[in-house]
Amino acid sequence: MDLSHLMSPEALGAFTQKRRVSHGSDREVYDDLLAAIRAVYRAEHIPGDRPGAAGRRSRKMEKHAKRLIRGAQMQYEALERLQVAHANHLATVAALPEQRQAKALARAQRNAALGDFASKSLHKTAHALTSKDEETETPGEGVPGSLYDLDKKRAAS
């Protein structure tokens, strides 16, 4: 059965409304059935019954009618939730292109800022290295050549 024609909001709304009316009327019929079961079976007296025996027998039948009532009510509520979920889905799908565009713009801005920061950091590092080289008059001055020289320097101080 092809129900793809129900994917428009208007068609789905009409379909769910029709089904809700059906399930609502089913629930009313099941309520009447439960009332009839209670009236007939609770009043049924069999010779030799103890007090409450008819009620206990009746409840065995009532539980099935109550399940029918709960099922009809659950289907009614599920149709409402389906219609709300469909509307939410359509709104989400309609908003996706704009959200993706905003996300891509934010990503591009973040990457540009990160690139600027990285280039500034690299520039500062290069400047710091070149300025230290310019300050040092003779390369290697103050740096011990071996552990032996380091020991001499410590002993002298």
C-alpha positions as CSV (number, residue, x, y, z in Angstrom):
1,M,0.0,0.0,0.0
2,D,1.5,3.3,-1.1
3,L,1.0,6.0,1.4
4,S,3.6,8.5,0.1
5,H,0.8,11.0,-0.7
6,L,0.4,11.5,3.0
7,M,3.8,13.2,3.4
8,S,2.4,16.7,2.9
9,P,1.3,18.4,6.1
10,E,-2.3,18.9,4.9
11,A,-2.8,15.3,3.8
12,L,-1.2,13.8,6.9
13,G,-3.3,16.1,9.1
14,A,-6.5,15.0,7.4
15,F,-5.5,11.4,7.6
16,T,-4.6,11.5,11.3
17,Q,-7.8,13.5,12.1
18,K,-9.9,10.8,10.4
19,R,-8.1,8.0,12.2
20,R,-8.3,9.9,15.6
21,V,-12.1,10.2,15.1
22,S,-12.2,6.5,14.4
23,H,-10.1,5.5,17.4
24,G,-12.1,7.9,19.6
25,S,-15.4,6.3,18.6
26,D,-13.7,2.9,19.1
27,R,-12.8,3.9,22.6
28,E,-16.4,4.9,23.3
29,V,-17.7,1.6,22.0
30,Y,-15.1,-0.3,24.2
31,D,-16.2,1.8,27.2
32,D,-19.8,0.7,26.6
33,L,-18.7,-2.9,26.2
34,L,-16.9,-2.7,29.5
35,A,-20.0,-1.3,31.2
36,A,-22.1,-4.1,29.7
37,I,-19.6,-6.7,30.8
38,R,-19.6,-5.3,34.4
39,A,-23.4,-5.1,34.5
40,V,-24.1,-8.6,33.2
41,Y,-21.2,-10.6,34.8
42,R,-21.2,-8.9,38.2
43,A,-24.9,-9.5,38.6
44,E,-24.6,-13.1,37.6
45,H,-25.2,-15.3,40.6
46,I,-24.6,-19.0,40.5
47,P,-25.9,-21.1,43.4
48,G,-23.2,-21.8,45.9
49,D,-21.2,-18.6,45.1
50,R,-19.3,-17.0,47.9
51,P,-19.4,-13.2,48.4
52,G,-17.4,-11.5,45.6
53,A,-17.2,-14.5,43.4
54,A,-19.2,-12.9,40.6
55,G,-16.9,-9.8,40.7
56,R,-13.8,-12.0,40.4
57,R,-15.2,-13.8,37.4
58,S,-16.2,-10.5,35.9
59,R,-12.8,-9.0,36.3
60,K,-11.4,-11.8,34.1
61,M,-13.5,-10.5,31.3
62,E,-13.1,-6.8,32.2
63,K,-9.3,-6.9,31.8
64,H,-9.6,-7.7,28.1
65,A,-12.1,-4.9,27.5
66,K,-9.8,-2.5,29.4
67,R,-6.9,-3.5,27.1
68,L,-9.1,-2.6,24.2
69,I,-9.8,0.8,25.7
70,R,-6.1,1.4,26.5
71,G,-5.1,0.3,23.0
72,A,-7.6,2.7,21.3
73,Q,-6.4,5.6,23.6
74,M,-2.8,4.8,22.9
75,Q,-3.4,4.8,19.1
76,Y,-5.3,8.1,19.4
77,E,-2.3,9.7,21.3
78,A,0.2,8.1,18.9
79,L,-1.5,9.7,15.9
80,E,-1.2,13.1,17.7
81,R,2.5,12.5,18.3
82,L,3.0,11.5,14.7
83,Q,1.5,14.7,13.4
84,V,3.6,16.8,15.8
85,A,6.8,14.8,14.9
86,H,6.0,15.3,11.2
87,A,5.7,19.1,11.7
88,N,8.9,19.2,13.7
89,H,10.7,17.1,11.0
90,L,9.6,19.5,8.2
91,A,10.8,22.5,10.3
92,T,14.1,20.9,10.9
93,V,14.7,20.0,7.3
94,A,13.8,23.5,6.2
95,A,16.2,25.1,8.7
96,L,19.2,22.7,7.8
97,P,20.7,24.7,4.8
98,E,20.8,27.9,6.8
99,Q,22.3,26.1,9.9
100,R,24.9,24.4,7.7
101,Q,25.8,27.7,6.0
102,A,26.2,29.4,9.4
103,K,28.3,26.6,10.7
104,A,30.6,26.7,7.6
105,L,31.0,30.5,8.0
106,A,31.9,30.0,11.7
107,R,34.4,27.3,10.8
108,A,36.0,29.5,8.1
109,Q,36.3,32.4,10.6
110,R,37.8,30.2,13.2
111,N,40.3,28.7,10.8
112,A,41.2,32.2,9.6
113,A,41.8,33.4,13.2
114,L,43.8,30.3,13.9
115,G,45.9,30.9,10.8
116,D,46.6,34.5,11.9
117,F,47.5,33.4,15.4
118,A,49.9,30.7,14.0
119,S,51.6,33.2,11.7
120,K,52.0,35.8,14.5
121,S,53.4,33.1,16.8
122,L,55.8,31.9,14.1
123,H,56.9,35.5,13.4
124,K,57.5,36.2,17.2
125,T,59.5,33.0,17.5
126,A,61.7,33.9,14.5
127,H,62.1,37.4,15.7
128,A,63.1,36.2,19.2
129,L,65.7,33.8,17.7
130,T,67.2,36.4,15.4
131,S,67.3,39.0,18.2
132,K,69.2,36.6,20.5
133,D,71.8,35.9,17.8
134,E,72.3,39.7,17.3
135,E,72.8,40.3,21.0
136,T,75.5,37.6,21.3
137,E,78.8,39.0,20.2
138,T,80.6,35.8,19.8
139,P,78.8,32.6,19.1
140,G,79.2,30.0,21.8
141,E,80.2,32.6,24.5
142,G,79.1,31.4,27.9
143,V,78.2,28.0,26.6
144,P,80.5,25.2,27.9
145,G,82.0,23.1,25.2
146,S,82.1,19.9,27.4
147,L,81.3,18.7,30.8
148,Y,84.9,19.4,31.8
149,D,84.5,23.1,30.9
150,L,81.2,23.1,32.9
151,D,83.0,21.8,36.0
152,K,85.7,24.4,35.6
153,K,83.1,27.2,35.4
154,R,81.3,25.9,38.5
155,A,84.5,25.6,40.5
156,A,85.5,29.1,39.5
157,S,82.3,30.6,40.8
